[in-house]
Amino acid sequence: MLLLLICKFWMWREIRLLAASKPVIASMSDVAASGGYYMAMGADAIVAESLTLTGSIGVVTGKFNLGKLYEKIGFNKEIISRGRYAELLAAEQRPFRPDEAELFAKSARHAYKQFRDKAALSRSMAVEKMEEVAQGRVWTGNDAASHGLVDAIGGLSRAIAIAKMKANIPQDRQVTLVEISRPSPSLPEILLGIGNSLVGADRTVKELLQGLTFPEGVQARMDGIMFQTLEEYPFGNPILSIIKDYLSSL
């Protein structure tokens, strides 16, 4: 949850900084809720389609308790920790202690308030009024417009028209639209990537096992050493990620 919030905040911040120097218009298509809306609210204006699912100004989080599952499969997990809340998210084999549950709930409430308050700031709305339309509610584009969450109803062409107006560009002037996207890999590229992953994984496992088979000096079970060995290889390799996850469960 914390990592997601940090990512959202920095993207929102960068959009706000860009909007200070040039017009930034958000055009929302089918769905732009929660994180999508978080990004959009950093723009000068938000355009949504009539049925765009938007809003969802809220935070959903939780923790799995896998204790019963671990009992069924005969898996035992022991944690060596230091600090009162060190096991807050690491100890998935047990429920929260009362003090952990209190801290976790407090963290979620704080994250929600940050989201809500930024939305209120971005939409020039009182926090109390934003609270009425927040709380995780999802709205259609038309409803969002009536509640002040978006500025206009329309598609990309409407957003371009608003951008021209804010940039003092005549509406009849032609502009060039630049689409930034990552091209989808071709089938040969996919097959080549799988082959490279298998070869790289095979080489890594052999070197790792050789290091464990011929140890020197005092030995102790330290997963971090194995992880460090794995991290010397490019982690664009999904097979190595699986190996690392497996070692962490041993």
Disulfide bonds with the S-S distance in Angstrom:
none
